């Protein structure tokens, strides 16, 4: 398939993780790429994102023998277990070390979850959400007025906080 022709672009509203993985591979920071098989319980007709990422990576010239994807997963906890299983059973790596590429706001929790599975993690955060100074927003009263885009950003933060609470409760 030509680059970008998977017809699932509506799910790719933020391809930073994929692009960073490709860049790390091309910079010889890793000799293989592992994509997780993230699926949506709300749209079961979409293939796991790992399958889509593999198609795109092959179209970008990455050899298929260096690409791996996990079985379908729904959350970070399942991703870590699936990656561990993949490392143990298919990659057969004696060194359980990965470069973990994920959104910056999610990195702390994801790193902890993967490390609990015995995987040595080198964090590589992407998709930083802040592009303006906090002080700038204090100086501009128009930034204090609620808007739908700010509610959307708050929703992401609230989901991450809930995730951290749940994962800590499971770990006790």
C-alpha positions, 0 to 999 in steps of 0.5 A: 500500500502506498504511504498513507493509503490505509484509509484509517487516517481518522484515527491518526489525529496525532501520529507522533508516537509512530513518527518518533519510532520510525525516526529512532529506527532510522537513526539506528537507535533500535534494530526493531520496532514493536507496535502495540495492538491497540483496539477500540471497544467503540469501533470493533471494525477497525483493525488493531493500530499495530497492524496499521502501523506495520503496513505504514512502516513497510511502506516507508522502507522498514523491513518486515522482519524488524517489525512486531506487533502485539495481540489486541489490547485495550490499555497500558497494562495490557500493552506491557504484558503483551510486549513482555510476552512478545519479548519472551516468545518471539523476539527472544531477547535476553535483554528486556530493554525497550525505548518506550515512545508515548505521549509525554503526559502519559509517560510516567504511568506507562514507564511504571507499568512496563517496569513492573513487568520486568522491562527496562525502559528508556523513556522517549516522550512525544506529543508535548501538550504545552506550547505557551508559557503558563505566565502568558495565560495568566496575563491574558484574561481571555484565556480564562474564559472556558472554551471547548478546546480547553475542555477537551484538553482537561478531559485528557488530563482527567483520564490520565489522573484516573488511570494513575489512580486505578493503576496505583490501586491495582499495585497495592 
